[in-house]
């Protein structure tokens, strides 16, 4: 398999317009939603955003901004 990602943020660029899971450093709150935008600090804008606490959906947030300094990882979702 050929690796099409030359830089770490290439993966996020590939995910724009698709659903992603955003895991936070506190390990209790996570978000899911459609990735609209991001920057080099991993600040993220999600649409149709949902907040999960301890793995359970708590609330629908709609359009949401997540500061990059609290992001642990971002993963494409199915």
Order of alpha helices (4+ residues) and beta strands (2+ residues): alpha-beta-beta-beta-beta-beta
